Amino acid sequence: MNAEIKYKGNILLIDDLFDNLQLLSELLLFGYKVCNVNEKEIKQKSFKIKSIDVILFNIENPDIHYTEILESLKNNKYLADVPIIFIPPKNEYFDKEKVFNLGIIDYITRPFKLNEVIKKIEIQLTIKRQQIALTREVNKRKQIKEIVQHSRTLILSVLDSSLDAIAALQSVRDSKSKEIKDFRCLIANPIFAQLLQSKQNDIIGKQGLKNLISKINQDFFFFKTFSSI
């Protein structure tokens, strides 16, 4: 049966009682890898850091100063950004604003049900997966943007060094009739600008190519006659 359990994520279970194995065993049964530590190990940093997805802070002893543990977690560079779900002592008042400022993202009041714990863990894991996917998408788009920019620079370099007049034009259509009423110049190399007796900056992005056509320098045209065989 254990072979059929799908791995779901790494949980750091902070428990004040080593002999309280119920929650630990249940989490393992549901497919989570669990690193179980107590508050002393957190303060002393005497446990081995693993890749942690969610911290489950389960404190039953009201005498334990949970704020100190939260501060230790926040000051730990490996755990500072890991979401924390807090299970405070039963009937124990805690300053919600303070613990949220110390990194708590959610809490569960006692007596709690295991399904509630699992559900809240799943929510945080889903959020983390979405953040990872978003980061990958942003990086992918950034790479694509850099490739496009590099390609554009390369193309413009080739166009600028060409001895032929080259330009890319976009038709401008009438909104009602959809007929072409003019052209907008998207790209133009220096030779094309000279052809129109203009400067590149004066024609790129501008409309009015119909009017500019009349300014074409006829010396740029070369005619060849081919004899038929």
Buried (B, 14 or more C-beta within 10 A) or exposed (E): EEEEEEEBBBBBBBBBEEEEEEBBEBBBEBBBBBBBBBBEBBBEEEBEEEEBBBBBBBBBEEEBEBEEBBBBBBEEEEBEEBBBBBBBBEEEEBEEEEBBEBBBBBBBEEEBEEEEBBEBBBBBBEEBEEEEEEEEEEEEEEEEEEEEEEEEEEEEEEBEEEEEBBBEEBEBEEEEEEEEEBBBBEBBBBBBBBBBEBEBEEBBEBBEBEEBEEEEEEEEEEEEEEEEE
